[in-house]
């Protein structure tokens, strides 16, 4: 397959109609790493009504491999080749976090709708500039918080919204990984609150249906001393106080001996609802001394793979109908605000109000 074979002039933002003219949307992908390839596979093999027209990755061989595997006609090491492509109507941003706001603003300037993986950026000022660019361009932006689209979590949210458990009082989220990431990842990820707990911050807001007012976080490096020496935590507890009176607690650890641990409970005036981990099967082994089952699905690529497909379909539906995305730029921003507040709370050993960090 040939590399991008011609230079494209910068296009003026197109005048989008109230809905797309045909059923097939043309998309571009920026970032062909692990999560980018997940989206590429879904778009090319499981969502027939779209066409992934172009892919870019700073590592040209990665972009080429992605293009060859999924039959993407154009590939490049330069993300602007995707953004400048007049055929591309919407862009998926799956590049490193410190490039997200840059590509959001560039895509908005080209009038392209945007799906961006979390977090939108580490810096709140950059996020605000990006959201302003999106608003001025009149394009749709969806933040990639895929767990909202998992049927288990969606069922909990439904129970809260429908009043099945009365008035919610408490939310408890447990999120533990099977193994810690490499130290080189932690050095650029923004730390545990930004790369891991950020999913739980968004989930807590999603389930509570309200904004967080105050955060208290504590923790330490219990799994690997090197993580602590790098200035991060691998084990953390966070307490969130919401404007509507709900209190949420979050437990995180970067290593659980039994695998990926993803549970949640919401307790209310009329009862409660809780979800357990997902398992590869329903088999139980029964013996004289114990009854046991196989370990839960081992990591997010197994546990949440279908939720990535559902969230992408939700984004495409929003683009086609020109309705607001189900996970807005505001949602993406608020998770980052909470992450900053949690980091400050841990560093200063005190509760931190969100108004202190933006």
Helices and strands as residue ranges (DSSP letters): E 25-30, H 34-45, E 50-56, H 60-70, E 74-76, H 79-83, E 90-93, G 97-99, H 100-109, E 113-117, H 124-137, E 141-144, G 146-149, H 151-161, E 168-176, H 183-189, H 192-195, H 197-208, E 212-220, H 225-229, E 235-242, E 247-253, E 261-268, E 271-275, E 285-286, E 291-292, H 300-303, H 305-321, H 329-348, E 352-353, G 354-356
